[in-house]
């Protein structure tokens, strides 16, 4: 199934925009149809980064509890073994 030239250009722009987001850059999108998609992707990426930070926080707390239960001090550099 071949894409029309407009669709191919749109797909390439979307691909570049998503790559920019994943690199932590703010993508530039000229296609008005893609702008809402990129905004959703931007919000989901930010949310994923926030969840990652939350997960790390809870991971560290859990390992602190594990070390306490074992009667040992947690290593200073990282709580995980």
Secondary structure, 3 states (H helix, E strand, C coil): CCCCHHHHHHHHHHHHHHHHHHCCCCCCCCCHHHHHHHHHHHHHHHHHHHHHHHHHHHHHHHHHHHHHHHCCCCCCCCCCC
